[in-house]
Amino acid sequence: MTAVTSESSGRPGVPNEKLKDLLEEAGWRPESLARRVNAAISAIHRENRQIHQKTPYRWLNRGEVPHAPVPEVVVWLLAEATGRDLTFDQVWPRGASRTSLLLPADHRFDLPWDAGGLLRLLEEWSRPMLTRRTFMVVSGTTLIRHAWQWSEAPVPVLTSAAREGDRVTAPMLELVDDIVARCRRLDERHGAAGAAFVADQFACVSRLLRRSRYDARTGRRLTFALGQLAQTSGFMAFDSARDGEAQRWYLTGLRAAHAAGDRALAASILGLMSNQAMEIGEVGDALQLATAAQEAASRAPSTVRALIAARSGLASAAAGDLATFQRLREQTLNLLERAKDHGEAAPNWAGYVTRAELDAIAGRGMVVLARRMPTHRSRLLAEAQGLLRSRADTDPSGEPQRSAFRHGAWLGVAHAQAGDLDQAVGAARRAVDRLPGVTSARSVGLLQRLGRELAPHARRSPDVKSLLQDLERRLPQ
């Protein structure tokens, strides 16, 4: 992590009049700015590094620019104080070097779980004050408390805070619902390729909530749409291996789902957070988040409960808990059967939850378990191959292509671990063929891992050697 020092970079000599004017507008002396910078750095980086109270005089009088992350902290503080969306160049000399400012994923999430807290959070999302923010993954108590706080807070009644502005009409709500569904399909078909577009739609719905006029019922619909867009954006960020950003989206989606009074959507988001924690090696967090997801889904439609059970199984697999994994697998199948027998409709956002998808999730879990349990390895890998195959073999013109790409890569890994080189090569080639239409950094990472596992066999297998050459040529580095 970047240390905070009083050293400076840039071209000193010319006074920084822009910074001087902004300090006057904020009503701050240089010493006051120094104290605020120190407090912010301590909160962001969890470190007690300090700049001297007189250091800002050098920025003002000599035009010096401090080392990262101080310059962007100053931009952020002054933007907050003046109520303006300041850019880096509006504070510091043009050409000054800038680096990303690291913030924890739950930065400024210490807000009440009421309507005002959500609107304040959305206002924070709307401010491009820190032009190159990089969010750090949070874990342990810092993360888990968010997973339980929402369930204890009453569902807020969200009505318009704006006295002026256009009223949200029924046709506008229909348009929002259509956009949300299209964003979801964009993810299912192309993976993270449309992340910027989905984030823009989140900003549009956020703006409606902050600036338009609407009643409580409309507020619920808008926050429900917002939660779905945050969930989609979160998974796109996760699939792009931007884990801190994904956590921030998920935590925002959890707030929106709570405001919408939709526990099923909240459960889905918690399940995704659990899967992310498992992927990055935070197994304890994954298990706790899985428990929170199951509790949130306790009264949800059977299809949603089946999804949560399947996702929770991944956490159990990472923990090497075969008994719990098997229990959750059986629960998944029973819930799917119940939904079918009773004709229970799944929420629109859960339309992708099919037997093939939940089988594929279980197949991933079995590949993970096979690494943890050598005595069960052969049986687990054989079952995993059968469960992964249906989704991995999705028609190239069908949906969901992103899931087919990802689980095709997992199928290749399962075959490789079972020692079936021909099948591993075939699965890898089918997965790579989807690459032009699907963006998924994590799936690419799986294929690269598969390539490393197959590499020792390249000398005696021309097919493996040819595959490795194709992977090197076709996979993004």
C-alpha positions, 0 to 999 in steps of 0.5 A: 500500500502506498505510504503517505509522506511529505515528499513532492513531485511535479514542477515546483516554482509557480504558486498554485492559485487554483488550490488557493482559491478552492481553500478560500471557497471552502473556508479552510487554512492550509493547516486545516487541509492537512488535518483533513488529509491525515484523517482521510488517509487514516480511514482509507488505508487503515494506517497512521501515516501523517503529513506535516501541518505546514506541508500544504504551504509548499503546495500553495506557494511553490506549486509542489504536488505531493505523492499519491494518494494525497493529491486525489484525497485533496480533490475529493475533500475539496469537492465535498466541501464546495459541493462541486464535481472537481476534476484533478486538473481543477486542483493541481497543475496540468501535467501533474502525475496521478495514480489511483486512489485506493478505497475500501469497497464499503467506503461511505457505506456507514449509513442508516438503512433507511430512505435517506441513507440510500439516497445519500449513497446514490448521491455519492455514486453520482459524483466523479470526484475521485476520477480513478478510484480503485476499490479494495476488497473488504473481508471479515467483520467489515464485510459480514456486518453488511450481510446481517444489518439489512435483515434487522432494519425495517423496510423504508418507505421511499418517496420522492425527495425532489419537489421539482422535476418530472414525475415518473410515469407508468411508461417510464417504469415499463421502459426501466423494466425493459432496460433491466431485462436487456442488461441481464440478457447482455450479461448472459450472452456477452459477459462483461463486454457491456459493463459500461452500458449497464453502469450507465443504466444504473446511473439513469435509474439512480438519477430518477430516484434522486431527482424525479417525483414519485410515490412509494409504490413507484419508489419500490419499483425503481429500487428493485430495478436499481438492485437488479442493475447493481447485481448485474454490474457486480457480476460483470465486475467479478467476472472481469476480476475487479473484485473490489468494484464487484463488492461495492456493486453487490453492497449497493445492490443489497441496499437497493433490494432492502429498500424494495422489500425484496428478500429474494433479490437480496438473497441472490446478491448475498449468494453471489458475494459468497461465491466471490469470497470463495473464489478469492480464498476467503472461505470463512466469509463465503460460509457466513455469506452463504448462511445469510443468503439462505436465511434471506431466501427462506420465504422466497420462491422455490426456484430462488431457494434452489439457486441459493442452495446451489451457490451455498454448496460452492462455499461448502466445497471450498471448505472441504465439507462433502456432507453439507455439499451433498445435503445442499445438492439434494435440497437444490433438486428437491426445490426444483422438483417442488417448483415444477410440481406446484407451478411456481413462477420464478422472478424475472431476474431468475429466468436463467435458473434451470436444471442445467445451470444448477447442475453446472454450479454443482459440477464446479463444486465437485471439481473443487472438492476433488482437489480437497478430497483425494480419496473421493477424487475419481467419483467426484470428477466423474460426476462433475463431468456429467453435471457440467456437460449440459451447460458447456455444450450450449448451442453457440447461437443459444443462451447463456453464452457466458455461462457456457464459456465459463462452465466449458472451461471448468469441464476442461479442468475436470477432464484434465484432472481426471487424466482424460487429455482428449476430452480436456482438449475438446472442452477447451477448444469448444470454450475458446470458440465462444471467446469472440462473443464473450468477455470473461477474464475469470473464464480466460484465467481458467483456460490458462490454468488448464493450459498449465495443467496440460503443458507437461503432456505436450511432448507426447500429445500433438493435440495438447501441443496444438491446443497450447499454441492456440491458447497462447495465440487466442487468449487475451494476455 
